[in-house]
Amino acid sequence: MTENNTRIKHIIQEAAATFVRQESSGTGLITVTDVVFSRDKSHVMLLVSVLPENRESVVLAFLKRKRSELRTYIKAHTRLYPIPRFDFDIDYGEKNRQRIEEISQENK
């Protein structure tokens, strides 16, 4: 990944995290863990982790409803152009990493 792409990824991740924090009800912890670009950079998948885990489906539905508002927020709060389309999904890689860490702690 080029330095410019890394910078854009960081800008999007920070802006999305701020947006989610402002828009969420605060009943759970939502963390934007990664930003994945499509090949042409016209779409971005924002990967999130949700605590407690039993709220994942509710939070994911909420975030998907807020996609267009996120796009407007990013347009207003960054200098990115063109603004990509956004989508959200659960970061299963992060969930697997956490589970491996739990198992390794149990075996000590």
PyMOL commands that place a pseudoatom at each C-alpha (Angstrom):
pseudoatom trace, name=CA, resn=MET, resi=1, chain=A, elem=C, hetatm=0, pos=[0.000, 0.000, 0.000]
pseudoatom trace, name=CA, resn=THR, resi=2, chain=A, elem=C, hetatm=0, pos=[1.385, 3.389, -0.925]
pseudoatom trace, name=CA, resn=GLU, resi=3, chain=A, elem=C, hetatm=0, pos=[1.932, 6.136, 1.599]
pseudoatom trace, name=CA, resn=ASN, resi=4, chain=A, elem=C, hetatm=0, pos=[-0.968, 8.118, 0.104]
pseudoatom trace, name=CA, resn=ASN, resi=5, chain=A, elem=C, hetatm=0, pos=[-3.326, 5.115, 0.388]
pseudoatom trace, name=CA, resn=THR, resi=6, chain=A, elem=C, hetatm=0, pos=[-2.244, 4.586, 3.993]
pseudoatom trace, name=CA, resn=ARG, resi=7, chain=A, elem=C, hetatm=0, pos=[-2.972, 8.246, 4.744]
pseudoatom trace, name=CA, resn=ILE, resi=8, chain=A, elem=C, hetatm=0, pos=[-6.405, 8.053, 3.084]
pseudoatom trace, name=CA, resn=LYS, resi=9, chain=A, elem=C, hetatm=0, pos=[-7.175, 4.854, 4.992]
pseudoatom trace, name=CA, resn=HIS, resi=10, chain=A, elem=C, hetatm=0, pos=[-6.258, 6.559, 8.272]
pseudoatom trace, name=CA, resn=ILE, resi=11, chain=A, elem=C, hetatm=0, pos=[-8.374, 9.636, 7.467]
pseudoatom trace, name=CA, resn=ILE, resi=12, chain=A, elem=C, hetatm=0, pos=[-11.404, 7.483, 6.655]
pseudoatom trace, name=CA, resn=GLN, resi=13, chain=A, elem=C, hetatm=0, pos=[-10.938, 5.282, 9.726]
pseudoatom trace, name=CA, resn=GLU, resi=14, chain=A, elem=C, hetatm=0, pos=[-10.653, 8.270, 12.086]
pseudoatom trace, name=CA, resn=ALA, resi=15, chain=A, elem=C, hetatm=0, pos=[-13.618, 10.110, 10.552]
pseudoatom trace, name=CA, resn=ALA, resi=16, chain=A, elem=C, hetatm=0, pos=[-15.768, 6.959, 10.557]
pseudoatom trace, name=CA, resn=ALA, resi=17, chain=A, elem=C, hetatm=0, pos=[-14.869, 6.236, 14.184]
pseudoatom trace, name=CA, resn=THR, resi=18, chain=A, elem=C, hetatm=0, pos=[-15.826, 9.768, 15.205]
pseudoatom trace, name=CA, resn=PHE, resi=19, chain=A, elem=C, hetatm=0, pos=[-19.091, 9.546, 13.259]
pseudoatom trace, name=CA, resn=VAL, resi=20, chain=A, elem=C, hetatm=0, pos=[-19.987, 6.174, 14.822]
pseudoatom trace, name=CA, resn=ARG, resi=21, chain=A, elem=C, hetatm=0, pos=[-19.180, 7.472, 18.307]
pseudoatom trace, name=CA, resn=GLN, resi=22, chain=A, elem=C, hetatm=0, pos=[-21.417, 10.525, 17.778]
pseudoatom trace, name=CA, resn=GLU, resi=23, chain=A, elem=C, hetatm=0, pos=[-24.313, 8.598, 16.244]
pseudoatom trace, name=CA, resn=SER, resi=24, chain=A, elem=C, hetatm=0, pos=[-24.401, 5.505, 18.459]
pseudoatom trace, name=CA, resn=SER, resi=25, chain=A, elem=C, hetatm=0, pos=[-26.531, 5.295, 21.566]
pseudoatom trace, name=CA, resn=GLY, resi=26, chain=A, elem=C, hetatm=0, pos=[-23.592, 4.273, 23.719]
pseudoatom trace, name=CA, resn=THR, resi=27, chain=A, elem=C, hetatm=0, pos=[-25.167, 0.976, 24.797]
pseudoatom trace, name=CA, resn=GLY, resi=28, chain=A, elem=C, hetatm=0, pos=[-22.200, -0.920, 23.355]
pseudoatom trace, name=CA, resn=LEU, resi=29, chain=A, elem=C, hetatm=0, pos=[-18.667, -0.393, 22.209]
pseudoatom trace, name=CA, resn=ILE, resi=30, chain=A, elem=C, hetatm=0, pos=[-18.251, -0.075, 18.438]
pseudoatom trace, name=CA, resn=THR, resi=31, chain=A, elem=C, hetatm=0, pos=[-14.705, 0.075, 17.094]
pseudoatom trace, name=CA, resn=VAL, resi=32, chain=A, elem=C, hetatm=0, pos=[-13.772, 0.686, 13.466]
pseudoatom trace, name=CA, resn=THR, resi=33, chain=A, elem=C, hetatm=0, pos=[-10.926, -1.826, 13.146]
pseudoatom trace, name=CA, resn=ASP, resi=34, chain=A, elem=C, hetatm=0, pos=[-10.061, -1.693, 9.451]
pseudoatom trace, name=CA, resn=VAL, resi=35, chain=A, elem=C, hetatm=0, pos=[-10.761, 0.014, 6.134]
pseudoatom trace, name=CA, resn=VAL, resi=36, chain=A, elem=C, hetatm=0, pos=[-10.777, -2.118, 2.966]
pseudoatom trace, name=CA, resn=PHE, resi=37, chain=A, elem=C, hetatm=0, pos=[-10.863, -0.442, -0.453]
pseudoatom trace, name=CA, resn=SER, resi=38, chain=A, elem=C, hetatm=0, pos=[-12.310, -1.882, -3.642]
pseudoatom trace, name=CA, resn=ARG, resi=39, chain=A, elem=C, hetatm=0, pos=[-9.849, -2.094, -6.541]
pseudoatom trace, name=CA, resn=ASP, resi=40, chain=A, elem=C, hetatm=0, pos=[-11.024, 1.198, -8.019]
pseudoatom trace, name=CA, resn=LYS, resi=41, chain=A, elem=C, hetatm=0, pos=[-11.397, 2.817, -4.556]
pseudoatom trace, name=CA, resn=SER, resi=42, chain=A, elem=C, hetatm=0, pos=[-15.020, 3.727, -5.277]
pseudoatom trace, name=CA, resn=HIS, resi=43, chain=A, elem=C, hetatm=0, pos=[-16.262, 1.521, -2.413]
pseudoatom trace, name=CA, resn=VAL, resi=44, chain=A, elem=C, hetatm=0, pos=[-14.947, 1.108, 1.107]
pseudoatom trace, name=CA, resn=MET, resi=45, chain=A, elem=C, hetatm=0, pos=[-15.762, -1.689, 3.534]
pseudoatom trace, name=CA, resn=LEU, resi=46, chain=A, elem=C, hetatm=0, pos=[-15.459, -0.557, 7.139]
pseudoatom trace, name=CA, resn=LEU, resi=47, chain=A, elem=C, hetatm=0, pos=[-14.797, -3.477, 9.456]
pseudoatom trace, name=CA, resn=VAL, resi=48, chain=A, elem=C, hetatm=0, pos=[-16.022, -3.105, 13.025]
pseudoatom trace, name=CA, resn=SER, resi=49, chain=A, elem=C, hetatm=0, pos=[-15.890, -4.960, 16.296]
pseudoatom trace, name=CA, resn=VAL, resi=50, chain=A, elem=C, hetatm=0, pos=[-18.845, -4.772, 18.667]
pseudoatom trace, name=CA, resn=LEU, resi=51, chain=A, elem=C, hetatm=0, pos=[-19.019, -5.377, 22.407]
pseudoatom trace, name=CA, resn=PRO, resi=52, chain=A, elem=C, hetatm=0, pos=[-21.044, -7.006, 23.761]
pseudoatom trace, name=CA, resn=GLU, resi=53, chain=A, elem=C, hetatm=0, pos=[-21.018, -9.517, 20.908]
pseudoatom trace, name=CA, resn=ASN, resi=54, chain=A, elem=C, hetatm=0, pos=[-24.740, -10.280, 21.239]
pseudoatom trace, name=CA, resn=ARG, resi=55, chain=A, elem=C, hetatm=0, pos=[-25.430, -6.753, 19.883]
pseudoatom trace, name=CA, resn=GLU, resi=56, chain=A, elem=C, hetatm=0, pos=[-23.549, -7.297, 16.597]
pseudoatom trace, name=CA, resn=SER, resi=57, chain=A, elem=C, hetatm=0, pos=[-26.605, -7.799, 14.399]
pseudoatom trace, name=CA, resn=VAL, resi=58, chain=A, elem=C, hetatm=0, pos=[-28.409, -4.761, 15.855]
pseudoatom trace, name=CA, resn=VAL, resi=59, chain=A, elem=C, hetatm=0, pos=[-25.321, -2.567, 15.528]
pseudoatom trace, name=CA, resn=LEU, resi=60, chain=A, elem=C, hetatm=0, pos=[-24.607, -3.760, 11.988]
pseudoatom trace, name=CA, resn=ALA, resi=61, chain=A, elem=C, hetatm=0, pos=[-28.190, -2.960, 10.923]
pseudoatom trace, name=CA, resn=PHE, resi=62, chain=A, elem=C, hetatm=0, pos=[-27.863, 0.491, 12.553]
pseudoatom trace, name=CA, resn=LEU, resi=63, chain=A, elem=C, hetatm=0, pos=[-24.560, 1.200, 10.782]
pseudoatom trace, name=CA, resn=LYS, resi=64, chain=A, elem=C, hetatm=0, pos=[-25.922, 0.089, 7.413]
pseudoatom trace, name=CA, resn=ARG, resi=65, chain=A, elem=C, hetatm=0, pos=[-28.832, 2.526, 7.840]
pseudoatom trace, name=CA, resn=LYS, resi=66, chain=A, elem=C, hetatm=0, pos=[-26.308, 5.323, 8.490]
pseudoatom trace, name=CA, resn=ARG, resi=67, chain=A, elem=C, hetatm=0, pos=[-24.149, 4.760, 5.390]
pseudoatom trace, name=CA, resn=SER, resi=68, chain=A, elem=C, hetatm=0, pos=[-25.385, 7.781, 3.442]
pseudoatom trace, name=CA, resn=GLU, resi=69, chain=A, elem=C, hetatm=0, pos=[-25.081, 9.992, 6.522]
pseudoatom trace, name=CA, resn=LEU, resi=70, chain=A, elem=C, hetatm=0, pos=[-21.503, 8.772, 6.975]
pseudoatom trace, name=CA, resn=ARG, resi=71, chain=A, elem=C, hetatm=0, pos=[-20.753, 9.714, 3.381]
pseudoatom trace, name=CA, resn=THR, resi=72, chain=A, elem=C, hetatm=0, pos=[-22.127, 13.222, 4.004]
pseudoatom trace, name=CA, resn=TYR, resi=73, chain=A, elem=C, hetatm=0, pos=[-20.117, 13.468, 7.245]
pseudoatom trace, name=CA, resn=ILE, resi=74, chain=A, elem=C, hetatm=0, pos=[-16.874, 12.428, 5.511]
pseudoatom trace, name=CA, resn=LYS, resi=75, chain=A, elem=C, hetatm=0, pos=[-17.530, 14.934, 2.735]
pseudoatom trace, name=CA, resn=ALA, resi=76, chain=A, elem=C, hetatm=0, pos=[-18.019, 17.730, 5.299]
pseudoatom trace, name=CA, resn=HIS, resi=77, chain=A, elem=C, hetatm=0, pos=[-15.140, 16.804, 7.626]
pseudoatom trace, name=CA, resn=THR, resi=78, chain=A, elem=C, hetatm=0, pos=[-12.349, 15.744, 5.257]
pseudoatom trace, name=CA, resn=ARG, resi=79, chain=A, elem=C, hetatm=0, pos=[-10.791, 16.915, 2.042]
pseudoatom trace, name=CA, resn=LEU, resi=80, chain=A, elem=C, hetatm=0, pos=[-11.229, 13.596, 0.291]
pseudoatom trace, name=CA, resn=TYR, resi=81, chain=A, elem=C, hetatm=0, pos=[-12.477, 13.602, -3.261]
pseudoatom trace, name=CA, resn=PRO, resi=82, chain=A, elem=C, hetatm=0, pos=[-14.177, 11.703, -4.698]
pseudoatom trace, name=CA, resn=ILE, resi=83, chain=A, elem=C, hetatm=0, pos=[-16.059, 10.329, -1.696]
pseudoatom trace, name=CA, resn=PRO, resi=84, chain=A, elem=C, hetatm=0, pos=[-16.420, 6.551, -1.922]
pseudoatom trace, name=CA, resn=ARG, resi=85, chain=A, elem=C, hetatm=0, pos=[-19.518, 4.521, -1.101]
pseudoatom trace, name=CA, resn=PHE, resi=86, chain=A, elem=C, hetatm=0, pos=[-19.369, 2.882, 2.313]
pseudoatom trace, name=CA, resn=ASP, resi=87, chain=A, elem=C, hetatm=0, pos=[-20.504, -0.402, 3.778]
pseudoatom trace, name=CA, resn=PHE, resi=88, chain=A, elem=C, hetatm=0, pos=[-19.986, -2.081, 7.141]
pseudoatom trace, name=CA, resn=ASP, resi=89, chain=A, elem=C, hetatm=0, pos=[-19.232, -5.618, 8.240]
pseudoatom trace, name=CA, resn=ILE, resi=90, chain=A, elem=C, hetatm=0, pos=[-18.040, -7.398, 11.356]
pseudoatom trace, name=CA, resn=ASP, resi=91, chain=A, elem=C, hetatm=0, pos=[-14.270, -7.868, 11.567]
pseudoatom trace, name=CA, resn=TYR, resi=92, chain=A, elem=C, hetatm=0, pos=[-14.135, -11.639, 11.914]
pseudoatom trace, name=CA, resn=GLY, resi=93, chain=A, elem=C, hetatm=0, pos=[-10.331, -11.605, 11.723]
pseudoatom trace, name=CA, resn=GLU, resi=94, chain=A, elem=C, hetatm=0, pos=[-10.258, -9.502, 14.878]
pseudoatom trace, name=CA, resn=LYS, resi=95, chain=A, elem=C, hetatm=0, pos=[-12.731, -11.845, 16.565]
pseudoatom trace, name=CA, resn=ASN, resi=96, chain=A, elem=C, hetatm=0, pos=[-10.510, -14.817, 15.694]
pseudoatom trace, name=CA, resn=ARG, resi=97, chain=A, elem=C, hetatm=0, pos=[-7.431, -13.021, 17.012]
pseudoatom trace, name=CA, resn=GLN, resi=98, chain=A, elem=C, hetatm=0, pos=[-9.195, -12.288, 20.303]
pseudoatom trace, name=CA, resn=ARG, resi=99, chain=A, elem=C, hetatm=0, pos=[-10.301, -15.908, 20.633]
pseudoatom trace, name=CA, resn=ILE, resi=100, chain=A, elem=C, hetatm=0, pos=[-6.760, -17.168, 20.041]
pseudoatom trace, name=CA, resn=GLU, resi=101, chain=A, elem=C, hetatm=0, pos=[-5.528, -14.751, 22.700]
pseudoatom trace, name=CA, resn=GLU, resi=102, chain=A, elem=C, hetatm=0, pos=[-8.161, -16.041, 25.153]
pseudoatom trace, name=CA, resn=ILE, resi=103, chain=A, elem=C, hetatm=0, pos=[-7.132, -19.635, 24.508]
pseudoatom trace, name=CA, resn=SER, resi=104, chain=A, elem=C, hetatm=0, pos=[-3.448, -18.852, 24.962]
pseudoatom trace, name=CA, resn=GLN, resi=105, chain=A, elem=C, hetatm=0, pos=[-4.200, -17.101, 28.275]
pseudoatom trace, name=CA, resn=GLU, resi=106, chain=A, elem=C, hetatm=0, pos=[-6.194, -20.146, 29.484]
pseudoatom trace, name=CA, resn=ASN, resi=107, chain=A, elem=C, hetatm=0, pos=[-3.273, -22.461, 28.700]
pseudoatom trace, name=CA, resn=LYS, resi=108, chain=A, elem=C, hetatm=0, pos=[-0.760, -20.511, 30.814]
for i in range(1, 108): cmd.bond("trace and resi %d" % i, "trace and resi %d" % (i + 1))
show_as sticks, trace
zoom trace
